[in-house]
C-alpha cells in the first residue's frame, strides 16, 4: 500500500476533464462534469502510477493533490 493517496478538493474542480484523460483508472466525471475519485485497486499504488502523477501535477485548478495516508488505515477506511 502506498504511503500517499490522491486528495480531491471538489470545491476547486472546474471540470476540465484533464485528470480523466490522463488517468481513467483513477478518475471519472459526474453528471455535472466534475471529477470523482475511483476507489483504488487493492494492489495499486496511485503515487507509483505515472498517469496518476501526471493528472495530479497538471490539474489546472489545483483540485488534486497528494496527501499522506494515515497510519493503520486501508483504502476501504
Secondary structure by P-SEA (a helix, b strand, c coil): cccbbbbbccccccccccccccccccccccccbbbbbccccccccccccaaaaaaaaccccccbbbbcccccccccc
